[in-house]
Amino acid sequence: MEYANHLKEYASAMSEAQVAEEVDRIRKAAVRNHTPEVYKLCYSAVDLTTLSCTDSVESVTEFAGKAVKFYQQFPHLPNVASICIYPPFVETVGVVVDGTDMRITSVAGGFPSSQTFLEVKVLEVAMAVENGADEIDIVLNVGKMLEGHYDEVANEVEVIRTEMSPEVVLKVIIESGALKTPDLIRKASLLSMFAGADFVKTSTGKIDVSATPEAAVVMCQAIRDYYRKTGRKVGFKPAGGVRSAEDAALYYTIVEEILGKEWLTPELFRIGASSAANNLLTAIEGREVKFF
């Protein structure tokens, strides 16, 4: 399908100066959200993530097991939304979290570079879903995006989306730190949504520049404009570099200010994090918590 022409139906991205001004405004507004209630929502939106070359069945089992123990040790709090792992560990996590509300997220499709054959991407995604993944996080083909091959970029996402059942959530990582400009970040977000993404996600966390408030503002504006034109709600997920409770509250506020409170549920707002989980729990409990 031809997707690039649809970009003409949308306004251009804001300039970098305009984005900076908007981020400054929202940073000031975010202070109001430094509250236990907001931190609880942010914690319930976390995709608790381990994506290390040292991951093993034993380490992932222990990691997921801690999340399951959370229900007993913190019964007054909502648990994380999902456990996010590499495809070989989907079944491992499935056994551990069985009977809980936690979902299983798997990165796939040549994560983190997306530099492999489309057929390999499709097969890896299909295998992760077959093994029990509820949600799939793939990486946009950034190289083709930078070259301006927009139809190819979107068609890859479309092919992967059509190979998945509708109930499986597809998050598309645009790697905003590599795209750099508001124009490319906006275009990548829109192309992902055109092609069927259920979420657009900032980053893999595997390059120097991960999630930034500037990229989040541009992406949320693209989600807002896409919703106004199509009526379809697409979620937003910052990931990489989200460490403190205040970081999480800032992204919460960006979503609140641009998309509205109706987006502030785990169905439309996620945070990819590992260290942020303990920091959010510390802020909620008012004491140092090192649970994970």
C-alpha positions in Angstrom: 0.0 0.0 0.0 1.1 3.6 -0.6 1.4 5.4 2.7 3.7 8.3 2.0 0.9 10.3 0.3 -1.2 10.2 3.5 1.4 12.3 5.2 0.3 15.2 3.1 -3.1 15.1 4.9 -1.4 16.1 8.2 0.2 19.4 9.3 3.9 19.6 9.5 5.8 19.0 12.7 6.5 21.9 15.1 10.0 23.5 14.9 12.6 22.5 17.4 12.2 25.8 19.1 8.4 25.3 19.4 8.9 21.8 20.8 11.4 23.1 23.4 8.9 25.8 24.4 6.1 23.2 24.8 8.4 20.9 26.8 9.3 23.8 29.1 5.6 24.5 29.7 4.8 20.9 30.5 7.8 20.5 32.8 6.4 23.3 34.9 2.9 21.7 34.9 4.4 18.3 35.8 5.1 19.4 39.4 1.4 19.0 40.2 1.7 15.3 39.3 4.4 14.5 41.8 1.9 12.6 43.9 1.5 9.0 45.1 -1.7 8.7 43.0 0.1 9.6 39.8 3.1 7.3 40.7 0.7 4.4 41.3 -0.8 4.9 37.8 2.7 5.1 36.3 3.7 1.9 38.1 0.6 0.1 36.8 1.7 1.2 33.3 5.2 -0.2 33.5 6.4 -2.9 31.1 8.9 -4.4 33.5 11.9 -5.1 31.2 14.9 -7.3 31.1 16.8 -7.3 27.7 20.3 -8.3 28.5 22.7 -10.6 26.7 23.1 -12.4 30.1 19.4 -13.2 30.4 18.8 -16.9 31.0 15.9 -19.2 31.8 17.0 -19.0 35.5 17.4 -15.2 35.6 14.2 -14.5 33.7 12.3 -16.9 36.0 13.6 -15.1 39.0 12.8 -11.7 37.5 9.2 -12.6 36.6 8.8 -14.4 40.0 9.5 -11.1 41.8 6.7 -9.5 39.9 4.3 -12.3 40.9 5.4 -12.0 44.6 4.5 -8.3 44.4 0.8 -9.2 44.6 1.3 -10.7 48.1 3.9 -8.1 49.4 2.1 -5.0 48.1 -1.6 -6.0 48.0 -2.7 -2.4 48.3 -1.0 -1.4 45.0 -1.7 -2.2 41.3 1.0 -4.4 39.7 3.0 -3.7 36.6 1.2 -4.1 33.2 3.6 -6.7 31.7 6.9 -8.4 31.7 9.0 -7.6 28.6 11.6 -10.1 27.4 13.3 -11.5 24.4 11.3 -14.1 22.4 13.0 -17.3 23.7 11.8 -16.4 27.2 8.1 -16.0 26.4 7.2 -19.5 27.5 9.3 -19.1 30.6 7.5 -16.0 31.7 4.1 -17.6 30.8 4.6 -20.3 33.2 5.6 -17.9 36.0 2.8 -15.3 35.6 0.0 -17.8 34.8 -3.1 -16.9 36.7 -2.2 -13.3 37.1 -3.3 -10.2 35.3 0.2 -9.4 34.0 0.6 -9.6 30.2 3.6 -10.9 28.3 5.5 -8.5 26.0 8.2 -9.7 23.7 10.5 -7.6 21.6 10.8 -9.2 18.2 11.3 -8.6 14.5 15.1 -8.2 14.7 15.2 -6.1 17.8 17.0 -3.8 18.5 18.4 -2.9 15.0 15.6 -4.2 12.7 18.5 -5.1 10.4 17.4 -8.5 9.1 15.2 -10.0 6.4 11.5 -9.2 6.6 10.7 -12.9 6.4 12.9 -13.4 9.5 11.1 -10.6 11.3 7.7 -12.1 10.5 8.8 -15.5 11.6 10.2 -14.3 14.9 7.1 -12.4 15.7 4.9 -15.4 14.8 6.9 -17.7 17.0 6.7 -15.2 20.0 3.0 -15.0 19.6 2.7 -18.8 19.2 4.6 -19.2 22.4 2.2 -16.9 24.3 3.2 -13.3 23.8 0.2 -10.9 24.3 2.1 -7.9 23.0 4.9 -7.5 20.5 7.4 -4.6 20.4 9.1 -4.2 17.0 11.6 -1.6 15.7 10.8 0.5 12.7 13.3 0.2 9.8 15.2 3.3 10.8 17.7 3.0 7.9 15.0 3.1 5.3 13.3 5.9 7.2 16.4 8.1 7.1 16.7 7.4 3.3 13.1 8.6 2.8 11.7 5.2 1.8 8.5 5.8 3.7 6.2 3.3 1.8 8.7 0.5 2.4 9.0 1.4 6.1 5.2 1.4 6.6 4.7 -1.7 4.5 7.1 -3.7 6.7 4.9 -2.8 9.7 1.8 -3.7 7.8 3.1 -7.1 6.8 4.0 -7.9 10.4 0.7 -6.6 11.7 -1.3 -8.7 9.3 0.6 -11.8 10.5 -0.7 -11.3 14.0 -4.2 -11.8 15.3 -6.1 -8.6 16.1 -6.0 -9.1 19.9 -2.2 -9.1 20.0 -1.0 -5.6 20.8 1.6 -4.2 18.4 4.0 -1.5 19.6 6.3 0.1 17.0 9.6 1.6 18.3 10.5 4.5 16.1 14.0 5.0 17.7 13.4 8.7 18.1 17.0 9.3 19.2 18.3 8.2 15.8 15.6 10.1 13.8 16.5 13.3 15.8 14.3 15.9 14.1 10.7 16.7 14.9 9.8 16.2 11.2 11.2 12.6 11.0 9.8 11.7 14.5 6.3 12.9 13.5 6.5 11.1 10.1 7.7 7.8 11.6 4.9 8.0 14.2 2.2 8.6 11.6 3.5 5.9 9.2 3.5 3.4 12.1 -0.1 4.3 12.9 -1.2 4.2 9.2 0.3 0.6 9.1 -1.6 -0.6 12.1 0.5 0.1 15.2 -1.5 0.0 18.5 1.3 1.9 20.3 4.2 4.1 19.2 7.2 3.8 21.4 10.2 6.1 21.6 13.2 3.9 21.9 14.9 0.5 22.3 17.2 1.8 25.0 20.1 0.4 23.1 21.5 3.6 21.5 23.0 6.7 23.1 19.8 8.8 23.0 16.7 7.1 24.3 13.4 8.6 25.4 13.3 12.4 25.6 10.4 14.8 26.5 10.9 16.5 23.1 10.3 13.3 21.2 7.4 12.5 23.4 5.7 15.8 22.7 6.0 15.3 18.9 4.8 11.7 19.1 1.8 12.5 21.3 0.8 15.4 18.9 1.0 12.9 16.0 -1.2 10.5 18.0 -3.7 13.3 18.8 -3.9 14.4 15.1 -4.3 10.8 13.9 -7.1 10.2 16.4 -8.9 13.4 15.3 -8.8 12.3 11.7 -9.5 8.6 12.1 -11.2 8.1 15.4 -8.7 5.3 16.4 -6.8 5.7 19.6 -3.2 4.7 19.6 -1.1 4.4 22.7 2.2 5.9 23.7 5.2 4.3 25.4 8.3 6.1 26.5 11.2 3.7 27.1 14.9 4.0 27.7 16.2 6.4 30.3 13.0 6.6 32.3 14.5 6.1 35.7 13.0 8.4 38.4 9.5 8.8 39.6 9.7 12.4 38.4 10.7 11.2 34.9 7.6 9.0 34.8 5.4 11.9 36.0 6.8 14.1 33.3 5.8 11.6 30.6 2.4 11.2 32.3 1.9 14.9 32.1 2.9 15.1 28.5 0.2 12.5 27.7 -2.3 14.3 30.0 -1.7 17.7 28.4 -1.7 16.6 24.8 -4.0 13.6 24.7 -6.1 14.0 27.8 -6.8 11.9 30.9 -8.6 9.3 28.8 -5.2 8.1 27.6 -3.9 7.6 31.1 -4.6 3.9 31.4 -2.4 0.9 30.8 -4.4 0.3 27.7 -3.0 3.5 26.1 0.0 4.5 28.2 3.0 2.3 29.0 6.5 3.0 30.4 9.3 0.7 29.4 11.5 0.5 32.6 13.5 -1.6 34.9 15.1 0.8 37.5 12.1 3.1 37.5 10.0 0.4 39.1 11.9 0.6 42.4 12.0 4.4 42.3 8.2 4.6 41.7 7.6 2.2 44.6 9.9 4.3 46.8 8.0 7.5 45.9 4.6 5.7 46.6 5.6 4.2 49.9 7.5 7.1 51.2 10.5 4.9 52.1 13.3 3.3 50.2 12.1 0.2 48.4 14.4 -2.2 46.5 12.0 -4.9 45.5 13.4 -5.7 42.0 
